Amino acid sequence: MVFDAHRRAFAFLGGVPNRIIYDNLKTVVDTILVGKERQFNRRFLTLANHY
């Protein structure tokens, strides 16, 4: 649902923002590592790389 909402928003807005900040959203972040390091969800990375 989150990924579909992103796709719809990007289509509606006619583009994508330069930066989106997530607050460790479980759909986006699988594991919090040391400091600011994160292990991102594979499906999220696929979406991010697409756009």
PyMOL Python script that loads the backbone (N, CA, C, O; Angstrom):
from pymol import cmd

cmd.read_pdbstr("""\
ATOM      1  N   MET A   1       0.818  -1.177   0.000  1.00  0.00           N
ATOM      2  CA  MET A   1       0.000   0.000   0.000  1.00  0.00           C
ATOM      3  C   MET A   1       0.875   1.259   0.000  1.00  0.00           C
ATOM      4  O   MET A   1       0.577   2.213  -0.718  1.00  0.00           O
ATOM      5  N   VAL A   2       1.937   1.271   0.786  1.00  0.00           N
ATOM      6  CA  VAL A   2       2.818   2.438   0.849  1.00  0.00           C
ATOM      7  C   VAL A   2       3.484   2.668  -0.502  1.00  0.00           C
ATOM      8  O   VAL A   2       3.572   3.806  -0.965  1.00  0.00           O
ATOM      9  N   PHE A   3       3.954   1.598  -1.137  1.00  0.00           N
ATOM     10  CA  PHE A   3       4.629   1.742  -2.426  1.00  0.00           C
ATOM     11  C   PHE A   3       3.649   2.203  -3.504  1.00  0.00           C
ATOM     12  O   PHE A   3       3.997   3.033  -4.343  1.00  0.00           O
ATOM     13  N   ASP A   4       2.451   1.679  -3.485  1.00  0.00           N
ATOM     14  CA  ASP A   4       1.432   2.095  -4.448  1.00  0.00           C
ATOM     15  C   ASP A   4       1.087   3.567  -4.240  1.00  0.00           C
ATOM     16  O   ASP A   4       0.882   4.295  -5.212  1.00  0.00           O
ATOM     17  N   ALA A   5       1.020   4.007  -3.007  1.00  0.00           N
ATOM     18  CA  ALA A   5       0.739   5.424  -2.717  1.00  0.00           C
ATOM     19  C   ALA A   5       1.852   6.317  -3.261  1.00  0.00           C
ATOM     20  O   ALA A   5       1.584   7.399  -3.783  1.00  0.00           O
ATOM     21  N   HIS A   6       3.086   5.868  -3.140  1.00  0.00           N
ATOM     22  CA  HIS A   6       4.206   6.636  -3.698  1.00  0.00           C
ATOM     23  C   HIS A   6       4.073   6.742  -5.214  1.00  0.00           C
ATOM     24  O   HIS A   6       4.199   7.830  -5.775  1.00  0.00           O
ATOM     25  N   ARG A   7       3.819   5.614  -5.878  1.00  0.00           N
ATOM     26  CA  ARG A   7       3.678   5.637  -7.340  1.00  0.00           C
ATOM     27  C   ARG A   7       2.558   6.577  -7.780  1.00  0.00           C
ATOM     28  O   ARG A   7       2.719   7.347  -8.727  1.00  0.00           O
ATOM     29  N   ARG A   8       1.438   6.507  -7.092  1.00  0.00           N
ATOM     30  CA  ARG A   8       0.304   7.375  -7.443  1.00  0.00           C
ATOM     31  C   ARG A   8       0.627   8.852  -7.206  1.00  0.00           C
ATOM     32  O   ARG A   8       0.264   9.711  -8.010  1.00  0.00           O
ATOM     33  N   ALA A   9       1.304   9.136  -6.106  1.00  0.00           N
ATOM     34  CA  ALA A   9       1.680  10.526  -5.811  1.00  0.00           C
ATOM     35  C   ALA A   9       2.648  11.063  -6.859  1.00  0.00           C
ATOM     36  O   ALA A   9       2.497  12.194  -7.320  1.00  0.00           O
ATOM     37  N   PHE A  10       3.643  10.260  -7.238  1.00  0.00           N
ATOM     38  CA  PHE A  10       4.604  10.699  -8.251  1.00  0.00           C
ATOM     39  C   PHE A  10       3.908  10.955  -9.583  1.00  0.00           C
ATOM     40  O   PHE A  10       4.228  11.919 -10.280  1.00  0.00           O
ATOM     41  N   ALA A  11       2.963  10.099  -9.935  1.00  0.00           N
ATOM     42  CA  ALA A  11       2.220  10.280 -11.182  1.00  0.00           C
ATOM     43  C   ALA A  11       1.371  11.553 -11.116  1.00  0.00           C
ATOM     44  O   ALA A  11       1.333  12.329 -12.070  1.00  0.00           O
ATOM     45  N   PHE A  12       0.706  11.757 -10.007  1.00  0.00           N
ATOM     46  CA  PHE A  12      -0.158  12.933  -9.837  1.00  0.00           C
ATOM     47  C   PHE A  12       0.661  14.222  -9.873  1.00  0.00           C
ATOM     48  O   PHE A  12       0.256  15.209 -10.487  1.00  0.00           O
ATOM     49  N   LEU A  13       1.820  14.200  -9.207  1.00  0.00           N
ATOM     50  CA  LEU A  13       2.667  15.390  -9.128  1.00  0.00           C
ATOM     51  C   LEU A  13       3.498  15.605 -10.382  1.00  0.00           C
ATOM     52  O   LEU A  13       4.061  16.681 -10.584  1.00  0.00           O
ATOM     53  N   GLY A  14       3.573  14.583 -11.222  1.00  0.00           N
ATOM     54  CA  GLY A  14       4.328  14.711 -12.461  1.00  0.00           C
ATOM     55  C   GLY A  14       5.834  14.602 -12.268  1.00  0.00           C
ATOM     56  O   GLY A  14       6.602  15.103 -13.090  1.00  0.00           O
ATOM     57  N   GLY A  15       6.257  13.961 -11.205  1.00  0.00           N
ATOM     58  CA  GLY A  15       7.687  13.786 -10.952  1.00  0.00           C
ATOM     59  C   GLY A  15       7.927  13.292  -9.544  1.00  0.00           C
ATOM     60  O   GLY A  15       6.997  12.936  -8.819  1.00  0.00           O
ATOM     61  N   VAL A  16       9.184  13.278  -9.176  1.00  0.00           N
ATOM     62  CA  VAL A  16       9.562  12.801  -7.842  1.00  0.00           C
ATOM     63  C   VAL A  16      10.383  13.879  -7.139  1.00  0.00           C
ATOM     64  O   VAL A  16      11.082  14.653  -7.793  1.00  0.00           O
ATOM     65  N   PRO A  17      10.301  13.933  -5.804  1.00  0.00           N
ATOM     66  CA  PRO A  17      11.124  14.905  -5.072  1.00  0.00           C
ATOM     67  C   PRO A  17      12.590  14.472  -5.070  1.00  0.00           C
ATOM     68  O   PRO A  17      12.899  13.300  -5.285  1.00  0.00           O
ATOM     69  N   ASN A  18      13.477  15.416  -4.827  1.00  0.00           N
ATOM     70  CA  ASN A  18      14.903  15.104  -4.740  1.00  0.00           C
ATOM     71  C   ASN A  18      15.217  14.271  -3.504  1.00  0.00           C
ATOM     72  O   ASN A  18      16.166  13.487  -3.500  1.00  0.00           O
ATOM     73  N   ARG A  19      14.418  14.443  -2.457  1.00  0.00           N
ATOM     74  CA  ARG A  19      14.697  13.766  -1.190  1.00  0.00           C
ATOM     75  C   ARG A  19      13.392  13.506  -0.439  1.00  0.00           C
ATOM     76  O   ARG A  19      12.513  14.366  -0.381  1.00  0.00           O
ATOM     77  N   ILE A  20      13.283  12.327   0.124  1.00  0.00           N
ATOM     78  CA  ILE A  20      12.163  11.978   0.996  1.00  0.00           C
ATOM     79  C   ILE A  20      12.768  11.461   2.291  1.00  0.00           C
ATOM     80  O   ILE A  20      13.674  10.628   2.262  1.00  0.00           O
ATOM     81  N   ILE A  21      12.282  11.945   3.417  1.00  0.00           N
ATOM     82  CA  ILE A  21      12.802  11.533   4.716  1.00  0.00           C
ATOM     83  C   ILE A  21      11.779  10.631   5.390  1.00  0.00           C
ATOM     84  O   ILE A  21      10.615  11.002   5.540  1.00  0.00           O
ATOM     85  N   TYR A  22      12.219   9.452   5.793  1.00  0.00           N
ATOM     86  CA  TYR A  22      11.363   8.493   6.489  1.00  0.00           C
ATOM     87  C   TYR A  22      11.867   8.342   7.921  1.00  0.00           C
ATOM     88  O   TYR A  22      13.075   8.342   8.157  1.00  0.00           O
ATOM     89  N   ASP A  23      10.967   8.217   8.858  1.00  0.00           N
ATOM     90  CA  ASP A  23      11.332   8.059  10.263  1.00  0.00           C
ATOM     91  C   ASP A  23      11.346   6.576  10.627  1.00  0.00           C
ATOM     92  O   ASP A  23      10.526   6.112  11.419  1.00  0.00           O
ATOM     93  N   ASN A  24      12.294   5.837  10.035  1.00  0.00           N
ATOM     94  CA  ASN A  24      12.453   4.405  10.285  1.00  0.00           C
ATOM     95  C   ASN A  24      11.170   3.617  10.057  1.00  0.00           C
ATOM     96  O   ASN A  24      10.871   2.666  10.780  1.00  0.00           O
ATOM     97  N   LEU A  25      10.429   4.022   9.055  1.00  0.00           N
ATOM     98  CA  LEU A  25       9.200   3.336   8.664  1.00  0.00           C
ATOM     99  C   LEU A  25       9.516   1.874   8.362  1.00  0.00           C
ATOM    100  O   LEU A  25      10.387   1.596   7.538  1.00  0.00           O
ATOM    101  N   LYS A  26       8.840   0.952   8.999  1.00  0.00           N
ATOM    102  CA  LYS A  26       9.148  -0.472   8.875  1.00  0.00           C
ATOM    103  C   LYS A  26       9.042  -0.961   7.430  1.00  0.00           C
ATOM    104  O   LYS A  26       9.734  -1.903   7.045  1.00  0.00           O
ATOM    105  N   THR A  27       8.198  -0.340   6.642  1.00  0.00           N
ATOM    106  CA  THR A  27       8.069  -0.705   5.242  1.00  0.00           C
ATOM    107  C   THR A  27       9.330  -0.338   4.454  1.00  0.00           C
ATOM    108  O   THR A  27       9.606  -0.925   3.408  1.00  0.00           O
ATOM    109  N   VAL A  28      10.086   0.626   4.956  1.00  0.00           N
ATOM    110  CA  VAL A  28      11.272   1.123   4.275  1.00  0.00           C
ATOM    111  C   VAL A  28      12.558   0.562   4.887  1.00  0.00           C
ATOM    112  O   VAL A  28      13.483   0.197   4.160  1.00  0.00           O
ATOM    113  N   VAL A  29      12.620   0.493   6.212  1.00  0.00           N
ATOM    114  CA  VAL A  29      13.838   0.098   6.921  1.00  0.00           C
ATOM    115  C   VAL A  29      13.642  -1.271   7.560  1.00  0.00           C
ATOM    116  O   VAL A  29      12.739  -1.456   8.376  1.00  0.00           O
ATOM    117  N   ASP A  30      14.486  -2.229   7.189  1.00  0.00           N
ATOM    118  CA  ASP A  30      14.421  -3.561   7.803  1.00  0.00           C
ATOM    119  C   ASP A  30      15.175  -3.599   9.130  1.00  0.00           C
ATOM    120  O   ASP A  30      14.684  -4.164  10.107  1.00  0.00           O
ATOM    121  N   THR A  31      16.370  -2.999   9.167  1.00  0.00           N
ATOM    122  CA  THR A  31      17.211  -3.066  10.353  1.00  0.00           C
ATOM    123  C   THR A  31      17.920  -1.739  10.568  1.00  0.00           C
ATOM    124  O   THR A  31      18.438  -1.144   9.623  1.00  0.00           O
ATOM    125  N   ILE A  32      17.942  -1.272  11.818  1.00  0.00           N
ATOM    126  CA  ILE A  32      18.707  -0.087  12.187  1.00  0.00           C
ATOM    127  C   ILE A  32      20.068  -0.559  12.658  1.00  0.00           C
ATOM    128  O   ILE A  32      20.173  -1.356  13.589  1.00  0.00           O
ATOM    129  N   LEU A  33      21.108  -0.061  12.007  1.00  0.00           N
ATOM    130  CA  LEU A  33      22.474  -0.460  12.330  1.00  0.00           C
ATOM    131  C   LEU A  33      23.126   0.627  13.190  1.00  0.00           C
ATOM    132  O   LEU A  33      22.421   1.396  13.844  1.00  0.00           O
ATOM    133  N   VAL A  34      24.426   0.701  13.200  1.00  0.00           N
ATOM    134  CA  VAL A  34      25.154   1.675  14.009  1.00  0.00           C
ATOM    135  C   VAL A  34      25.038   3.065  13.396  1.00  0.00           C
ATOM    136  O   VAL A  34      25.144   3.227  12.180  1.00  0.00           O
ATOM    137  N   GLY A  35      24.819   4.070  14.247  1.00  0.00           N
ATOM    138  CA  GLY A  35      24.739   5.457  13.779  1.00  0.00           C
ATOM    139  C   GLY A  35      23.547   5.670  12.864  1.00  0.00           C
ATOM    140  O   GLY A  35      22.416   5.318  13.200  1.00  0.00           O
ATOM    141  N   LYS A  36      23.813   6.248  11.710  1.00  0.00           N
ATOM    142  CA  LYS A  36      22.735   6.522  10.749  1.00  0.00           C
ATOM    143  C   LYS A  36      22.599   5.434   9.691  1.00  0.00           C
ATOM    144  O   LYS A  36      21.820   5.574   8.748  1.00  0.00           O
ATOM    145  N   GLU A  37      23.348   4.363   9.845  1.00  0.00           N
ATOM    146  CA  GLU A  37      23.306   3.264   8.875  1.00  0.00           C
ATOM    147  C   GLU A  37      22.000   2.491   9.012  1.00  0.00           C
ATOM    148  O   GLU A  37      21.530   2.228  10.118  1.00  0.00           O
ATOM    149  N   ARG A  38      21.425   2.132   7.870  1.00  0.00           N
ATOM    150  CA  ARG A  38      20.176   1.377   7.840  1.00  0.00           C
ATOM    151  C   ARG A  38      20.278   0.276   6.791  1.00  0.00           C
ATOM    152  O   ARG A  38      20.970   0.422   5.784  1.00  0.00           O
ATOM    153  N   GLN A  39      19.590  -0.810   7.039  1.00  0.00           N
ATOM    154  CA  GLN A  39      19.421  -1.845   6.019  1.00  0.00           C
ATOM    155  C   GLN A  39      18.011  -1.645   5.476  1.00  0.00           C
ATOM    156  O   GLN A  39      17.026  -1.856   6.184  1.00  0.00           O
ATOM    157  N   PHE A  40      17.926  -1.240   4.221  1.00  0.00           N
ATOM    158  CA  PHE A  40      16.646  -0.917   3.622  1.00  0.00           C
ATOM    159  C   PHE A  40      15.951  -2.159   3.083  1.00  0.00           C
ATOM    160  O   PHE A  40      16.594  -3.138   2.703  1.00  0.00           O
ATOM    161  N   ASN A  41      14.650  -2.100   3.060  1.00  0.00           N
ATOM    162  CA  ASN A  41      13.822  -3.170   2.518  1.00  0.00           C
ATOM    163  C   ASN A  41      14.113  -3.327   1.027  1.00  0.00           C
ATOM    164  O   ASN A  41      14.207  -2.335   0.305  1.00  0.00           O
ATOM    165  N   ARG A  42      14.256  -4.559   0.567  1.00  0.00           N
ATOM    166  CA  ARG A  42      14.576  -4.844  -0.835  1.00  0.00           C
ATOM    167  C   ARG A  42      13.532  -4.268  -1.784  1.00  0.00           C
ATOM    168  O   ARG A  42      13.883  -3.709  -2.822  1.00  0.00           O
ATOM    169  N   ARG A  43      12.251  -4.398  -1.437  1.00  0.00           N
ATOM    170  CA  ARG A  43      11.203  -3.870  -2.320  1.00  0.00           C
ATOM    171  C   ARG A  43      11.244  -2.346  -2.381  1.00  0.00           C
ATOM    172  O   ARG A  43      10.975  -1.760  -3.430  1.00  0.00           O
ATOM    173  N   PHE A  44      11.580  -1.699  -1.257  1.00  0.00           N
ATOM    174  CA  PHE A  44      11.708  -0.256  -1.250  1.00  0.00           C
ATOM    175  C   PHE A  44      12.866   0.186  -2.146  1.00  0.00           C
ATOM    176  O   PHE A  44      12.740   1.148  -2.904  1.00  0.00           O
ATOM    177  N   LEU A  45      13.994  -0.524  -2.052  1.00  0.00           N
ATOM    178  CA  LEU A  45      15.151  -0.173  -2.891  1.00  0.00           C
ATOM    179  C   LEU A  45      14.826  -0.338  -4.371  1.00  0.00           C
ATOM    180  O   LEU A  45      15.293   0.442  -5.201  1.00  0.00           O
ATOM    181  N   THR A  46      14.024  -1.354  -4.705  1.00  0.00           N
ATOM    182  CA  THR A  46      13.604  -1.539  -6.089  1.00  0.00           C
ATOM    183  C   THR A  46      12.777  -0.334  -6.553  1.00  0.00           C
ATOM    184  O   THR A  46      12.980   0.171  -7.658  1.00  0.00           O
ATOM    185  N   LEU A  47      11.860   0.118  -5.721  1.00  0.00           N
ATOM    186  CA  LEU A  47      11.039   1.294  -6.053  1.00  0.00           C
ATOM    187  C   LEU A  47      11.922   2.528  -6.182  1.00  0.00           C
ATOM    188  O   LEU A  47      11.792   3.279  -7.148  1.00  0.00           O
ATOM    189  N   ALA A  48      12.813   2.747  -5.226  1.00  0.00           N
ATOM    190  CA  ALA A  48      13.682   3.931  -5.241  1.00  0.00           C
ATOM    191  C   ALA A  48      14.581   3.926  -6.478  1.00  0.00           C
ATOM    192  O   ALA A  48      14.757   4.962  -7.119  1.00  0.00           O
ATOM    193  N   ASN A  49      15.147   2.775  -6.812  1.00  0.00           N
ATOM    194  CA  ASN A  49      16.011   2.698  -7.996  1.00  0.00           C
ATOM    195  C   ASN A  49      15.244   2.912  -9.292  1.00  0.00           C
ATOM    196  O   ASN A  49      15.800   3.410 -10.271  1.00  0.00           O
ATOM    197  N   HIS A  50      13.979   2.540  -9.299  1.00  0.00           N
ATOM    198  CA  HIS A  50      13.153   2.740 -10.483  1.00  0.00           C
ATOM    199  C   HIS A  50      12.966   4.242 -10.751  1.00  0.00           C
ATOM    200  O   HIS A  50      13.045   4.697 -11.892  1.00  0.00           O
ATOM    201  N   TYR A  51      12.720   4.986  -9.692  1.00  0.00           N
ATOM    202  CA  TYR A  51      12.493   6.420  -9.856  1.00  0.00           C
ATOM    203  C   TYR A  51      13.766   7.219  -9.761  1.00  0.00           C
ATOM    204  O   TYR A  51      13.736   8.444  -9.880  1.00  0.00           O
TER     205      TYR A  51
END
""", "prot")
cmd.dss("prot")
cmd.show_as("cartoon", "prot")
cmd.util.cbc("prot")
cmd.orient("prot")
